């Protein structure tokens, strides 16, 4: 039986184990007579022992600390009917209690609850918070390999075709040079010759004398 499942019910003496919760109440089992019953939330209020705090002259402390101080002190606990003895007992084991706000009825209730817990062999400790599972690391996508860079052409590979042609002619026969076309006579020259021919007609031979 876990301490975190133990509750106190207003209007009902003792402590109870919370078996299940419903919208309109809860099913509980008494730690004293072991009877199981349904308790309506419309009539009663439920308080988990591990959520109960006690007034001190400093900050409030959880009820577990008072129970642990009682367990550490050991020995016989005074009868709950003797309010004076109870106050002296708690002044000894936990002197920081604010006795102006913690009444004799509260001291008596704490003693009774402690006896019930011990009778049922319940370990008095707070429920440990559940450990958060570490978030899975995101899967790293492999980056695609970079495309191979184009190999730079060397000057020799990129040389123009003219150089290659020269290299062939140097090893073999020399290429024939193209012949120059004959120069055309100008039209003006041709016309001049025609005029010259017209201006200089052939001289007639003189008639012979009889």
Buried (B, 14 or more C-beta within 10 A) or exposed (E): EEBBBBBBBEEBEEBBBBEEEEEEBBBBBBBEEEEEEEBEEEEBEBEBBBEBEBBBEEEEBBBBBBBBBBEEEEEEBBEBEEBEBBBEBBEEBBEEBEBEEBEBEBBBBBBBBBEBBEEBEBEBEBEEEEEEEEEEEEEEEEEEEEEEEEEEEEEEEEEEEEEEEEEEEEEEEEEEEEEEEEEEEEEEEEEEEEEEEEEEEEEEEEEEEE
